[in-house]
Amino acid sequence: MLLLVGKLVPVRSGLIPIISKELLEFMKQIIKILCATLSLVFFNQVEAQNPKDMSKAWVPDNGDGTYTNPVLYADYSDPDAIRVGDDYFMVASSFNCVPGLPILHSFDLVNWELIGYALPRLQPFDIFDKVQHGKGVWAPCIRFHKNEYYIFYPDPDFGIYRIKASNPAGPWSEPILVQSGKGLIDPAPLWDDDGKAYLVYALAGSRASVKSVILISRMNVEGSQLVGNPVLLFDGHKNHPTVEGPKIYKRNGYFYIFAPAGGVSAGWQVVLRSKHILGPYEAKVVMAQGKTDINGPHQGAWVDTKTGENWFLNFQDLGAYGRVVHLNPMKWVNNWPVIGTDADGDGIGEPVRTYKKPNVGKARSSVTPPESDEFNTPELGLQWQWQANYQTTWGYPSGNLGFFRLNCIPRPDDAVNLWDVSNLLIQKFPAPEFTATAKFTFDARFDGEEVGLVVMGTDYGTISLKRNKTKLEIQTTVCNQADKAAKAEVIETKPAVSSTIYFRVRVSKGADCQFSYSTDGVNYTKIGNSFKASEGKWIGAKLGFFALSNSVVNDAGSADIDWFRVTK
């Protein structure tokens, strides 16, 4: 005991122990372990006591021991994931949408729940207080190291950041800029067995003017700063163009780097292997589309189960639906991974559509990310994001009053359409086919005020209530090439008979959208032409609300959104 404590020293009241540095560090680690364990126990208890509403549009769990891809039919692009005990945690790109950097949780890799975001606001604040399409949080990486969760994420215009937390549901630390620089993307850390730390990353040609290479740098053990100069690990220009998204692992004495190549929609998954972390690395294609209809099966995370199975989470680009998440079986053959099913035995797997669920030791209940929202709590549902950092004046929940209040905010002076409007409250498309309905009550106070439903992308459509010459009108618009400053075209206008109205959009296969409205919530009338939704800048189409005015006034009008419901 004296060796652990250190030594006894005399003081006026007698002898007291002086705690050694070794014991102090030991106690800190014990406290971290206890905090992490208790937080996960509490998290799991909350999960068991609070069953979530299931999606009425897409459930990947077939209920018979199998699943159907995608396991997330929503735009959770560039997924990365880890297992900690019985729990799996996933992160994904979020670009300019706020809150940013989503955190998802699963027990079985098929059923995923959205549990929070790592970034309440995006930095630098003066930049992301305005819409920055395609910028912000690119492909992140999550790791569990010394009883703490780490996320490394890139902003291609500023550099690579690091945040950490004791509980993956948050709160997360403020971002630390690990390495500044334009075009640094897709970071993945590795703490090696000898105590040394490394960071693998790629380059974005749009910012760096260089791409198709993978670099590695030494990193301090805290993961807060890179050390020395980067080293070139792999050049993909010849056989694997646009190689990016590296994830580094160590297994059986080999260092492995999983990396997609060939482009988002038509690429493949390559794996690099070396006995030495600095290489040289061998390269092998381990998954490609093959004869399937699943394009671009790449960029993701290798995870295992406690029962010894191996799996790979990756994305497929589906245009307006975004980059949706697939789960593929993985096996090791001669110290090379094979992802998907390899019918011809050439070592290159093909992605699966329906497959047996992972064996995680026991059955788990089904769960899906949130879609509908009754707006009956003091917080917005986790599915909602804004186009820029949230400002208090945009709107707020009413808690027990049972609605979300959206205020009519003046259109930005330089905004010719909704592309550059920050206060859009939007969420991801959740399925290939669905119907979304919302109930509004509009308190319009000035001409030009407008509230409505929007299907947002580079092309978009709206249905709204708008005050014109003291009267309310129902109006539909379509804007093609909004990102190129095109003006929205009014398609149809009808007089409104009430300030309370139900708006609906039906999304059919191929992202075809049709708006309709109702005054009683039962009988709906189609309005305007159908239109095809389109993706945004690196994100899928979004669905949600807007409230705007044409001028600055002393007390603007507002809309109370009673509820928003997604059905099949």
C-alpha positions as CSV (number, residue, x, y, z in Angstrom):
1,M,0.0,0.0,0.0
2,L,2.8,2.4,0.8
3,L,4.3,1.7,-2.6
4,L,1.0,2.6,-4.3
5,V,0.4,5.6,-2.2
6,G,3.9,6.9,-2.2
7,K,5.3,8.0,1.2
8,L,4.2,9.4,4.5
9,V,5.2,13.0,5.4
10,P,4.9,14.7,8.8
11,V,2.4,17.6,9.2
12,R,1.1,19.3,12.3
13,S,-1.8,16.8,12.7
14,G,0.4,13.8,12.1
15,L,1.3,11.7,9.1
16,I,-0.7,11.8,5.8
17,P,-0.1,9.9,2.6
18,I,1.1,11.7,-0.5
19,I,-0.5,10.2,-3.7
20,S,2.0,9.2,-6.3
21,K,1.7,10.3,-9.9
22,E,1.2,6.6,-10.9
23,L,-1.7,6.2,-8.5
24,L,-3.3,9.4,-9.6
25,E,-3.2,8.4,-13.2
26,F,-4.5,4.9,-12.2
27,M,-7.4,6.5,-10.4
28,K,-8.2,8.8,-13.4
29,Q,-8.4,5.7,-15.7
30,I,-10.7,3.9,-13.2
31,I,-13.0,6.9,-13.1
32,K,-13.1,7.1,-16.9
33,I,-13.9,3.4,-17.1
34,L,-16.7,3.8,-14.5
35,C,-18.1,6.9,-16.2
36,A,-18.1,5.2,-19.7
37,T,-19.7,2.0,-18.3
38,L,-22.4,3.8,-16.3
39,S,-23.3,6.1,-19.2
40,L,-23.7,3.0,-21.5
41,V,-25.7,1.2,-18.8
42,F,-28.0,4.2,-18.4
43,F,-28.2,4.6,-22.2
44,N,-29.3,0.9,-22.6
45,Q,-31.8,1.2,-19.7
46,V,-33.4,4.3,-21.3
47,E,-33.6,2.4,-24.6
48,A,-35.4,-0.5,-23.0
49,Q,-37.9,1.8,-21.1
50,N,-38.6,4.1,-24.1
51,P,-39.6,2.2,-27.2
52,K,-39.4,4.3,-30.3
53,D,-42.0,4.7,-33.1
54,M,-41.1,2.5,-36.0
55,S,-40.9,3.9,-39.5
56,K,-44.0,3.4,-41.6
57,A,-42.0,3.8,-44.8
58,W,-38.9,1.6,-44.5
59,V,-37.9,-1.2,-42.1
60,P,-34.9,-3.2,-43.1
61,D,-35.4,-6.0,-40.5
62,N,-37.7,-8.6,-42.1
63,G,-38.6,-10.1,-38.8
64,D,-37.6,-13.6,-39.9
65,G,-33.9,-13.5,-39.1
66,T,-33.0,-11.7,-42.3
67,Y,-32.6,-8.1,-43.4
68,T,-32.9,-6.2,-46.7
69,N,-30.5,-3.5,-47.8
70,P,-30.3,-0.6,-47.4
71,V,-30.3,-0.8,-43.6
72,L,-30.7,3.0,-43.6
73,Y,-32.7,4.1,-46.6
74,A,-31.6,7.7,-45.9
75,D,-28.7,9.9,-46.7
76,Y,-26.2,8.9,-44.0
77,S,-23.2,9.2,-46.4
78,D,-19.6,8.1,-45.7
79,P,-20.6,5.9,-42.7
80,D,-18.0,4.9,-40.2
81,A,-18.7,2.6,-37.2
82,I,-17.2,0.9,-34.2
83,R,-18.3,-1.8,-31.7
84,V,-17.9,-1.2,-27.9
85,G,-19.1,-4.2,-26.0
86,D,-22.6,-5.0,-27.2
87,D,-23.1,-1.5,-28.8
88,Y,-22.4,-0.2,-32.3
89,F,-22.0,3.5,-33.0
90,M,-22.1,5.0,-36.4
91,V,-21.2,8.5,-37.7
92,A,-21.8,10.0,-41.1
93,S,-21.1,13.1,-43.2
94,S,-23.5,16.1,-42.7
95,F,-21.9,18.8,-44.8
96,N,-23.6,22.2,-44.1
97,C,-26.7,20.8,-42.3
98,V,-27.0,21.8,-38.6
99,P,-26.8,20.2,-36.1
100,G,-24.0,18.4,-37.7
101,L,-22.2,15.0,-37.5
102,P,-25.0,12.5,-36.6
103,I,-24.5,9.7,-34.1
104,L,-26.4,6.5,-34.5
105,H,-26.6,3.5,-32.3
106,S,-27.4,-0.2,-32.9
107,F,-27.3,-3.5,-31.1
108,D,-27.3,-5.7,-34.3
109,L,-26.0,-3.5,-37.2
110,V,-29.5,-3.7,-38.9
111,N,-31.7,-1.7,-36.6
112,W,-30.3,1.8,-36.1
113,E,-31.5,4.7,-33.9
114,L,-30.4,8.3,-34.2
115,I,-29.2,9.3,-30.7
116,G,-27.8,12.8,-31.3
117,Y,-25.3,15.0,-33.0
118,A,-21.7,15.8,-32.1
119,L,-21.8,19.4,-33.4
120,P,-24.7,21.7,-32.2
121,R,-23.2,24.4,-34.4
122,L,-20.5,24.5,-37.1
123,Q,-17.3,26.4,-36.9
124,P,-16.2,29.0,-37.9
125,F,-19.5,30.5,-36.8
126,D,-19.2,33.6,-39.0
127,I,-19.0,31.3,-42.0
128,F,-21.7,28.7,-41.2
129,D,-24.2,31.2,-39.9
130,K,-25.0,31.4,-43.6
131,V,-25.7,28.6,-46.0
132,Q,-22.5,26.8,-47.3
133,H,-23.7,24.1,-49.6
134,G,-21.3,21.2,-49.9
135,K,-19.0,22.5,-47.2
136,G,-18.7,21.7,-43.5
137,V,-18.5,18.1,-42.2
138,W,-17.1,15.6,-44.7
139,A,-16.4,11.9,-44.0
140,P,-15.8,11.5,-40.2
141,C,-14.2,8.6,-38.3
142,I,-15.2,7.4,-34.9
143,R,-12.9,5.4,-32.5
144,F,-12.9,4.2,-28.9
145,H,-9.5,4.7,-27.2
146,K,-8.6,4.5,-23.5
147,N,-12.3,4.6,-22.5
148,E,-13.1,7.7,-24.6
149,Y,-14.8,8.2,-27.9
150,Y,-12.9,10.1,-30.5
151,I,-14.2,11.6,-33.7
152,F,-11.9,13.0,-36.4
153,Y,-13.7,14.9,-39.1
154,P,-12.5,17.1,-42.0
155,D,-13.7,20.4,-43.2
156,P,-12.1,20.6,-46.6
157,D,-11.7,24.4,-46.5
158,F,-10.1,24.5,-43.0
159,G,-8.5,21.2,-42.1
160,I,-8.9,18.2,-39.8
161,Y,-10.7,18.5,-36.4
162,R,-10.9,16.2,-33.4
163,I,-13.6,16.0,-30.7
164,K,-14.1,13.5,-27.9
165,A,-16.6,12.3,-25.3
166,S,-17.1,9.8,-22.5
167,N,-20.7,9.1,-23.8
168,P,-21.3,8.8,-27.6
169,A,-24.7,10.5,-27.0
170,G,-22.8,13.6,-25.9
171,P,-21.9,16.1,-24.9
172,W,-18.8,16.2,-27.1
173,S,-15.8,18.5,-26.6
174,E,-15.3,21.6,-28.6
175,P,-13.5,20.9,-31.9
176,I,-9.7,21.1,-31.9
177,L,-8.0,21.8,-35.2
178,V,-5.5,19.0,-35.5
179,Q,-4.1,20.1,-38.8
180,S,-5.0,23.1,-40.8
181,G,-5.0,23.1,-44.6
182,K,-7.2,23.1,-47.7
183,G,-8.2,19.8,-49.2
184,L,-7.3,17.5,-46.2
185,I,-10.1,15.0,-46.0
186,D,-11.2,11.6,-44.7
187,P,-9.0,11.2,-41.6
188,A,-8.7,7.9,-39.7
189,P,-6.5,7.5,-36.5
190,L,-4.5,4.5,-35.3
191,W,-2.9,4.1,-31.9
192,D,-0.4,1.3,-32.5
193,D,0.7,-1.3,-30.0
194,D,4.0,0.5,-29.3
195,G,2.2,3.6,-28.1
196,K,2.7,5.6,-31.3
197,A,-0.2,7.4,-32.9
198,Y,-0.9,8.0,-36.6
199,L,-3.4,9.7,-38.8
200,V,-4.2,8.4,-42.3
201,Y,-6.0,10.8,-44.7
202,A,-6.7,11.7,-48.3
203,L,-6.8,14.9,-50.5
204,A,-9.7,16.5,-52.2
205,G,-8.8,17.7,-55.7
206,S,-11.4,20.5,-55.6
207,R,-9.4,22.3,-52.8
208,A,-5.9,20.8,-52.9
209,S,-5.5,20.5,-56.7
210,V,-4.2,17.0,-55.9
211,K,-6.2,13.8,-55.4
212,S,-6.0,9.9,-55.7
213,V,-3.3,9.6,-53.0
214,I,-3.4,8.4,-49.4
215,L,-1.1,10.0,-46.8
216,I,-0.1,9.2,-43.3
217,S,1.3,11.5,-40.5
218,R,2.6,10.9,-37.0
219,M,0.2,12.2,-34.3
220,N,0.7,13.0,-30.7
221,V,-1.0,10.4,-28.4
222,E,-3.7,12.9,-27.4
223,G,-4.8,13.1,-31.0
224,S,-4.7,16.9,-30.9
225,Q,-1.8,17.6,-33.3
226,L,0.1,16.0,-36.2
227,V,3.9,15.7,-35.9
228,G,6.4,16.0,-38.7
229,N,5.7,15.8,-42.4
230,P,3.2,13.6,-44.2
231,V,4.3,10.4,-45.9
232,L,2.9,9.0,-49.2
233,L,1.4,5.6,-48.6
234,F,-0.4,4.9,-51.8
235,D,-0.9,6.4,-55.3
236,G,-4.1,5.3,-57.0
237,H,-3.8,7.3,-60.2
238,K,-2.9,4.2,-62.4
239,N,-5.3,1.5,-61.1
240,H,-7.5,3.1,-58.5
241,P,-8.3,6.7,-59.5
242,T,-10.1,8.9,-56.9
243,V,-8.9,6.6,-54.1
244,E,-10.1,8.3,-50.8
245,G,-11.9,7.6,-47.6
246,P,-9.1,5.5,-45.9
247,K,-9.9,3.6,-42.7
248,I,-6.8,2.0,-41.1
249,Y,-6.9,-1.2,-38.9
250,K,-4.4,-3.7,-37.6
251,R,-5.0,-7.5,-37.7
252,N,-2.7,-10.5,-37.5
253,G,0.4,-8.4,-37.8
254,Y,-0.8,-6.6,-40.9
255,F,-1.8,-3.0,-41.3
256,Y,-4.9,-2.7,-43.5
257,I,-6.3,0.4,-45.2
258,F,-9.8,0.1,-46.5
259,A,-10.5,2.7,-49.2
260,P,-13.0,3.3,-51.9
261,A,-11.9,4.2,-55.5
262,G,-13.4,4.9,-58.9
263,G,-15.9,7.5,-57.9
264,V,-19.0,7.7,-55.8
265,S,-21.6,6.2,-58.1
266,A,-19.4,3.7,-60.1
267,G,-16.6,2.8,-57.8
268,W,-15.3,-0.2,-55.9
269,Q,-13.8,-1.1,-52.6
270,V,-10.0,-1.6,-52.4
271,V,-8.0,-2.8,-49.4
272,L,-4.3,-2.1,-48.9
273,R,-2.1,-4.4,-46.8
274,S,1.4,-4.2,-45.3
275,K,3.5,-5.6,-42.5
276,H,4.8,-2.1,-41.9
277,I,2.6,0.9,-41.2
278,L,4.7,3.1,-43.6
279,G,4.4,0.4,-46.3
280,P,4.9,-0.6,-49.0
281,Y,1.3,-1.7,-49.4
282,E,-0.2,-4.3,-51.7
283,A,-3.6,-3.5,-53.2
284,K,-6.6,-5.7,-53.8
285,V,-10.2,-5.1,-54.9
286,V,-12.4,-6.8,-52.4
287,M,-15.9,-5.6,-53.4
288,A,-17.5,-4.3,-56.7
289,Q,-21.0,-4.0,-58.2
290,G,-20.5,-7.1,-60.4
291,K,-23.8,-8.4,-61.7
292,T,-25.9,-6.7,-59.0
293,D,-28.0,-3.5,-59.3
294,I,-26.2,-2.0,-56.3
295,N,-23.8,0.7,-57.7
296,G,-20.8,2.2,-56.1
297,P,-20.6,-0.2,-53.1
298,H,-17.8,1.3,-51.2
299,Q,-16.6,3.7,-48.4
300,G,-17.4,2.4,-44.9
301,A,-16.4,0.5,-41.9
302,W,-15.3,-3.0,-40.9
303,V,-16.9,-4.1,-37.7
304,D,-17.1,-7.5,-35.9
305,T,-19.5,-9.2,-33.5
306,K,-18.8,-10.7,-30.2
307,T,-19.6,-14.1,-31.8
308,G,-16.7,-13.7,-34.2
309,E,-18.4,-12.6,-37.4
310,N,-17.2,-9.8,-39.6
311,W,-19.3,-7.2,-41.4
312,F,-18.9,-4.1,-43.5
313,L,-21.1,-1.0,-43.6
314,N,-20.9,1.0,-46.8
315,F,-23.0,3.3,-48.9
316,Q,-24.8,3.3,-52.3
317,D,-25.4,6.5,-54.2
318,L,-29.1,6.8,-55.1
319,G,-29.2,10.3,-56.4
320,A,-32.2,12.2,-54.9
321,Y,-32.4,9.7,-52.1
322,G,-28.8,10.4,-51.2
323,R,-26.0,7.9,-50.2
324,V,-27.9,5.2,-48.3
325,V,-26.2,2.7,-46.0
326,H,-25.8,-1.0,-46.7
327,L,-24.6,-3.9,-44.6
328,N,-22.5,-6.6,-46.2
329,P,-21.1,-9.8,-44.8
330,M,-17.3,-10.0,-44.7
331,K,-14.8,-12.9,-44.3
332,W,-11.1,-13.2,-44.2
333,V,-9.3,-15.4,-46.8
334,N,-5.5,-15.7,-46.7
335,N,-5.4,-12.5,-44.6
336,W,-7.4,-10.6,-47.2
337,P,-11.0,-9.5,-46.6
338,V,-13.7,-10.4,-49.0
339,I,-16.9,-8.2,-48.7
340,G,-20.3,-9.4,-49.8
341,T,-20.7,-12.8,-51.5
342,D,-18.1,-14.3,-53.8
343,A,-19.8,-16.8,-56.0
344,D,-16.9,-17.3,-58.5
345,G,-14.2,-17.4,-55.8
346,D,-12.1,-14.7,-57.3
347,G,-11.8,-12.8,-54.0
348,I,-13.9,-9.9,-55.2
349,G,-17.3,-9.9,-53.4
350,E,-20.6,-8.5,-54.7
351,P,-23.0,-6.6,-52.4
352,V,-26.1,-8.5,-51.0
353,R,-29.7,-7.3,-51.1
354,T,-31.2,-9.7,-48.6
355,Y,-29.2,-11.7,-46.1
356,K,-29.1,-13.4,-42.7
357,K,-28.8,-10.9,-39.9
358,P,-25.6,-10.8,-37.8
359,N,-25.3,-13.1,-34.9
360,V,-24.9,-10.8,-32.0
361,G,-25.7,-13.4,-29.3
362,K,-29.4,-12.5,-28.7
363,A,-32.4,-11.1,-30.4
364,R,-32.9,-7.4,-30.4
365,S,-36.1,-5.4,-31.0
366,S,-36.5,-3.4,-34.2
367,V,-35.9,0.4,-34.2
368,T,-35.6,3.0,-37.0
369,P,-34.5,6.7,-37.1
370,P,-37.3,9.2,-36.4
371,E,-39.3,10.6,-39.2
372,S,-42.7,11.9,-37.9
373,D,-43.0,14.5,-35.2
374,E,-46.0,15.6,-33.2
375,F,-44.1,18.6,-31.8
376,N,-45.4,17.9,-28.3
377,T,-42.1,18.1,-26.4
378,P,-39.6,20.9,-25.6
379,E,-37.2,19.6,-28.2
380,L,-37.4,19.1,-31.9
381,G,-37.2,15.6,-33.1
382,L,-33.6,14.5,-33.9
383,Q,-34.4,14.1,-37.6
384,W,-34.6,17.9,-38.1
385,Q,-31.7,20.1,-39.3
386,W,-31.3,23.6,-40.6
387,Q,-29.4,24.8,-43.7
388,A,-27.1,26.9,-41.5
389,N,-26.4,27.5,-37.8
390,Y,-29.7,27.9,-35.9
391,Q,-30.8,31.4,-34.8
392,T,-33.3,31.8,-32.0
393,T,-35.6,34.0,-34.1
394,W,-36.2,31.3,-36.7
395,G,-38.6,29.3,-34.5
396,Y,-39.0,27.2,-31.4
397,P,-40.9,24.3,-29.8
398,S,-43.8,25.2,-27.6
399,G,-43.6,22.1,-25.4
400,N,-47.0,21.4,-23.8
401,L,-48.8,23.7,-26.2
402,G,-48.2,21.1,-28.9
403,F,-46.7,22.8,-31.9
404,F,-43.5,24.1,-33.5
405,R,-43.6,27.9,-34.1
406,L,-41.9,29.0,-37.3
407,N,-41.5,32.8,-37.8
408,C,-41.6,34.6,-41.1
409,I,-38.0,35.7,-41.4
410,P,-37.0,38.3,-44.1
411,R,-35.5,36.7,-47.2
412,P,-31.8,37.4,-47.5
413,D,-31.1,40.3,-49.9
414,D,-28.9,38.2,-52.1
415,A,-31.3,35.1,-52.2
416,V,-33.1,34.7,-55.5
417,N,-34.7,31.4,-54.3
418,L,-34.6,29.1,-51.4
419,W,-31.1,27.8,-52.1
420,D,-29.5,30.6,-50.0
421,V,-32.2,30.7,-47.3
422,S,-30.8,29.6,-44.0
423,N,-34.0,29.0,-42.0
424,L,-35.2,25.9,-43.8
425,L,-36.2,23.2,-41.3
426,I,-35.6,20.0,-43.2
427,Q,-35.0,16.2,-42.9
428,K,-33.8,13.4,-45.1
429,F,-35.9,11.4,-47.5
430,P,-36.6,8.2,-45.5
431,A,-37.7,5.6,-48.2
432,P,-38.1,5.1,-51.9
433,E,-41.8,5.7,-51.6
434,F,-43.6,7.6,-48.8
435,T,-46.2,10.2,-48.0
436,A,-45.5,13.2,-45.8
437,T,-48.4,15.3,-44.3
438,A,-48.3,18.4,-42.1
439,K,-50.9,20.5,-40.4
440,F,-50.3,24.3,-40.3
441,T,-52.1,27.3,-38.8
442,F,-50.8,30.5,-40.3
443,D,-51.0,33.8,-38.5
444,A,-50.1,36.1,-41.4
445,R,-49.8,39.8,-40.5
446,F,-48.3,41.4,-43.6
447,D,-48.5,40.9,-47.3
448,G,-45.7,38.8,-48.8
449,E,-45.5,36.5,-45.7
450,E,-45.4,32.9,-46.7
451,V,-45.2,29.5,-45.0
452,G,-45.1,26.1,-46.6
453,L,-43.7,22.6,-47.3
454,V,-40.6,22.2,-49.5
455,V,-38.8,19.3,-51.2
456,M,-35.3,20.8,-51.4
457,G,-32.4,20.1,-53.7
458,T,-30.7,21.7,-56.6
459,D,-34.2,21.6,-58.1
460,Y,-37.0,22.0,-55.7
461,G,-40.7,22.4,-55.3
462,T,-43.0,24.1,-52.7
463,I,-46.6,24.2,-51.6
464,S,-47.4,27.2,-49.4
465,L,-49.9,29.7,-47.9
466,K,-49.0,33.2,-48.9
467,R,-50.7,36.5,-48.0
468,N,-51.3,38.7,-51.1
469,K,-53.4,41.9,-50.9
470,T,-54.6,40.9,-47.4
471,K,-55.9,37.5,-48.6
472,L,-54.4,34.1,-48.3
473,E,-53.5,32.0,-51.3
474,I,-52.4,28.4,-51.8
475,Q,-49.5,28.4,-54.1
476,T,-47.1,25.8,-55.7
477,T,-43.8,26.6,-57.2
478,V,-41.0,24.7,-58.9
479,C,-37.4,25.9,-59.2
480,N,-35.0,24.1,-61.6
481,Q,-31.3,24.7,-61.1
482,A,-31.7,26.6,-57.9
483,D,-28.0,26.3,-57.3
484,K,-27.4,28.4,-60.4
485,A,-29.6,31.3,-59.2
486,A,-32.7,30.4,-61.2
487,K,-35.9,31.9,-60.1
488,A,-38.8,29.8,-58.9
489,E,-41.8,29.5,-61.2
490,V,-45.3,29.7,-59.8
491,I,-47.2,26.7,-61.1
492,E,-50.7,27.1,-59.7
493,T,-52.5,29.5,-57.2
494,K,-55.8,29.0,-55.5
495,P,-57.7,31.1,-52.9
496,A,-57.4,29.7,-49.4
497,V,-60.6,29.4,-47.3
498,S,-58.9,29.0,-44.0
499,S,-55.7,29.8,-42.2
500,T,-55.5,26.2,-40.9
501,I,-54.5,23.8,-43.7
502,Y,-53.1,20.4,-44.3
503,F,-50.2,20.1,-46.8
504,R,-49.1,16.8,-48.3
505,V,-46.5,15.5,-50.7
506,R,-46.5,12.0,-52.1
507,V,-43.1,10.7,-53.2
508,S,-43.2,7.8,-55.6
509,K,-40.4,5.6,-57.0
510,G,-37.9,7.6,-58.9
511,A,-38.3,10.6,-56.5
512,D,-41.5,11.8,-58.4
513,C,-43.3,14.3,-56.1
514,Q,-46.9,15.4,-56.1
515,F,-48.3,18.1,-53.7
516,S,-51.9,18.2,-52.4
517,Y,-53.8,20.1,-49.8
518,S,-56.8,19.6,-47.5
519,T,-59.0,21.8,-45.3
520,D,-60.4,18.9,-43.2
521,G,-57.4,16.4,-43.1
522,V,-59.5,13.8,-44.9
523,N,-60.1,14.9,-48.5
524,Y,-57.0,16.0,-50.4
525,T,-56.8,17.9,-53.7
526,K,-53.8,17.7,-56.0
527,I,-52.3,21.0,-57.0
528,G,-49.6,21.8,-59.5
529,N,-47.7,19.4,-61.7
530,S,-45.7,16.5,-60.4
531,F,-42.0,17.1,-60.3
532,K,-38.8,15.1,-59.8
533,A,-36.8,15.7,-56.6
534,S,-33.1,16.1,-57.0
535,E,-30.1,15.8,-54.7
536,G,-28.4,18.8,-53.2
537,K,-24.7,19.5,-53.0
538,W,-23.2,16.2,-51.8
539,I,-26.5,15.4,-50.0
540,G,-29.8,13.8,-51.0
541,A,-33.1,15.7,-51.3
542,K,-34.5,17.1,-48.1
543,L,-38.1,17.6,-47.0
544,G,-39.4,20.2,-44.5
545,F,-40.7,23.7,-43.9
546,F,-40.0,27.3,-44.6
547,A,-41.4,30.6,-43.3
548,L,-40.4,33.9,-45.0
549,S,-41.4,37.5,-45.5
550,N,-40.5,40.1,-48.1
551,S,-39.5,42.9,-45.6
552,V,-38.3,43.7,-42.1
553,V,-41.2,44.4,-39.8
554,N,-41.7,45.0,-36.1
555,D,-43.8,41.8,-35.4
556,A,-43.7,39.3,-38.2
557,G,-46.3,36.6,-38.8
558,S,-45.7,32.9,-38.0
559,A,-46.9,29.4,-38.6
560,D,-47.7,26.9,-35.9
561,I,-47.0,23.4,-37.2
562,D,-49.2,21.0,-35.3
563,W,-47.7,17.8,-36.6
564,F,-45.7,16.2,-39.4
565,R,-46.4,12.5,-40.2
566,V,-44.6,10.1,-42.6
567,T,-46.6,7.1,-43.9
568,K,-46.2,4.5,-46.6
